[in-house]
Amino acid sequence: MHTGVIELFLDSHAEAAVRDLWATLSRLLGTPRLDAYGMRPHVTVLAGSQLHTYTLRPLLSAIAATTAPFEISFATAATFLARDGIVFLAPTPTLALLQIQQTLYQAVVATGMSVGSHYAPETWIPHCTLAVGLTDAQAARAIAICREYVVAIYGRIVALGAVDIRPEQPYERYVLSLCGGAGPSSP
């Protein structure tokens, strides 16, 4: 089954803090780090089985060119109620975060592509995934580890990215810049 994902990328300082947390969770829980799967720290904005991100490149580049980088902070660790074993950091909702998600959602839906129901603006739960495939006990321990090792993570959203993970394609990354000139950059 095809799956496309649009993500927001963190500045290098915030990304390093999340990677450190990935390493801590991996060491203490005995689970693989997410970068072992080729992931990089991000906030998931949209995903769906009908989301073909390679056809959205011009649209994503245009949105990035008209969007300024913005502040983000993470002070909450949580898990989804579904028994999917995912633990995540939840960013503090800001107008900038909500606006870019809504802009991307509306633009993608306007192309005729469908997005998963969890990613509609009124149901979206912003998240930065920390671990996947955890048992209930591991998920509870992961949240306790976050409370013990992390006070908060502050940073900026500096780029948006898109990838088709089924079938796997290379990331396309677009730097946020109101000055224009945004285009694909290396991951």
GIPE-V240318 format. One record per pair of residues at least 24 apart in sequence whose ideal C-beta (glycine too) atoms are under 7 Angstrom apart, sorted by the first residue. I is the first residue (numbers start at 1). J is the second residue. D is the distance in Angstrom with one decimal. If there is no record, write none. Layout:
{{I | J | D} {I | J | D}}
//
This chain:
{{1 | 49 | 5.7} {1 | 166 | 6.0} {2 | 49 | 5.6} {2 | 164 | 6.8} {2 | 166 | 5.4} {3 | 47 | 6.5} {3 | 49 | 5.8} {3 | 165 | 5.2} {3 | 166 | 4.4} {4 | 47 | 6.8} {4 | 48 | 6.3} {4 | 51 | 3.3} {4 | 52 | 5.7} {4 | 53 | 4.4} {4 | 164 | 4.8} {5 | 44 | 6.4} {5 | 47 | 4.6} {5 | 163 | 5.6} {5 | 165 | 6.0} {6 | 45 | 4.8} {6 | 46 | 4.3} {6 | 53 | 6.5} {6 | 104 | 5.9} {6 | 160 | 6.6} {6 | 162 | 5.1} {7 | 42 | 3.8} {7 | 43 | 6.5} {7 | 44 | 5.6} {7 | 45 | 6.1} {7 | 160 | 6.8} {7 | 161 | 4.9} {8 | 42 | 6.1} {8 | 43 | 4.4} {8 | 45 | 5.8} {8 | 157 | 4.7} {8 | 160 | 5.5} {9 | 40 | 7.0} {9 | 42 | 5.5} {9 | 157 | 7.0} {9 | 158 | 6.2} {9 | 159 | 4.2} {9 | 160 | 6.9} {9 | 161 | 5.6} {9 | 173 | 6.6} {10 | 41 | 5.4} {10 | 155 | 5.0} {10 | 157 | 6.6} {11 | 155 | 4.8} {11 | 156 | 4.5} {11 | 158 | 5.0} {13 | 155 | 5.7} {14 | 153 | 5.6} {14 | 154 | 6.9} {14 | 155 | 2.5} {15 | 40 | 6.9} {15 | 41 | 4.7} {17 | 153 | 4.6} {18 | 128 | 6.3} {18 | 153 | 6.6} {21 | 130 | 6.2} {21 | 149 | 6.9} {21 | 150 | 6.2} {22 | 130 | 6.5} {24 | 145 | 6.4} {24 | 149 | 5.6} {25 | 130 | 6.0} {25 | 131 | 5.3} {25 | 142 | 5.6} {25 | 145 | 6.0} {28 | 145 | 5.7} {29 | 131 | 7.0} {29 | 138 | 5.4} {29 | 141 | 6.3} {29 | 142 | 6.3} {31 | 131 | 5.9} {31 | 134 | 6.9} {34 | 129 | 6.5} {40 | 187 | 6.8} {41 | 128 | 6.2} {42 | 128 | 6.6} {42 | 161 | 6.9} {43 | 91 | 6.1} {43 | 126 | 5.6} {43 | 127 | 6.8} {43 | 128 | 5.3} {44 | 127 | 6.1} {45 | 101 | 5.2} {45 | 104 | 5.5} {46 | 104 | 5.9} {46 | 105 | 6.2} {46 | 108 | 6.1} {46 | 115 | 5.1} {46 | 119 | 4.8} {47 | 116 | 5.3} {47 | 119 | 6.0} {48 | 114 | 5.8} {48 | 115 | 4.4} {48 | 116 | 4.4} {48 | 119 | 6.9} {50 | 113 | 5.3} {50 | 114 | 4.4} {51 | 108 | 6.8} {51 | 113 | 5.5} {51 | 115 | 6.1} {52 | 113 | 6.6} {52 | 164 | 6.6} {53 | 162 | 3.6} {53 | 163 | 6.2} {53 | 164 | 5.3} {54 | 164 | 6.2} {54 | 169 | 6.3} {56 | 108 | 6.6} {56 | 162 | 6.2} {57 | 172 | 5.9} {59 | 107 | 5.6} {60 | 160 | 6.2} {60 | 162 | 5.6} {60 | 174 | 5.4} {61 | 174 | 5.4} {61 | 182 | 5.8} {61 | 183 | 5.6} {63 | 103 | 6.2} {63 | 104 | 6.5} {63 | 107 | 6.4} {64 | 160 | 5.6} {64 | 174 | 3.6} {64 | 175 | 6.3} {64 | 176 | 5.3} {64 | 177 | 6.8} {64 | 182 | 4.0} {65 | 177 | 6.2} {65 | 180 | 4.9} {65 | 181 | 7.0} {65 | 182 | 4.0} {66 | 178 | 6.5} {67 | 100 | 6.0} {67 | 176 | 4.7} {68 | 176 | 6.2} {68 | 178 | 4.7} {69 | 156 | 5.0} {69 | 157 | 6.1} {69 | 158 | 4.8} {69 | 176 | 4.8} {70 | 94 | 7.0} {70 | 96 | 3.8} {70 | 156 | 6.5} {70 | 157 | 5.4} {71 | 156 | 5.8} {72 | 97 | 6.6} {72 | 155 | 5.7} {72 | 156 | 6.5} {72 | 157 | 5.3} {73 | 152 | 5.9} {73 | 153 | 6.8} {73 | 154 | 4.8} {74 | 128 | 6.3} {74 | 152 | 6.4} {74 | 153 | 4.4} {75 | 152 | 4.3} {77 | 143 | 4.9} {77 | 146 | 3.6} {77 | 147 | 6.8} {79 | 139 | 4.8} {79 | 143 | 6.8} {85 | 132 | 6.1} {85 | 133 | 4.7} {85 | 134 | 3.9} {85 | 135 | 6.7} {85 | 139 | 6.1} {86 | 129 | 6.1} {86 | 132 | 5.3} {87 | 130 | 4.9} {87 | 131 | 4.8} {87 | 134 | 6.2} {87 | 139 | 5.3} {87 | 142 | 4.3} {87 | 143 | 6.2} {88 | 127 | 3.8} {88 | 128 | 5.8} {88 | 129 | 5.0} {88 | 130 | 5.7} {89 | 128 | 4.4} {89 | 130 | 6.2} {89 | 153 | 6.9} {90 | 126 | 6.4} {90 | 127 | 5.9} {91 | 126 | 5.0} {91 | 128 | 6.8} {93 | 126 | 6.7} {97 | 126 | 6.2}}
//
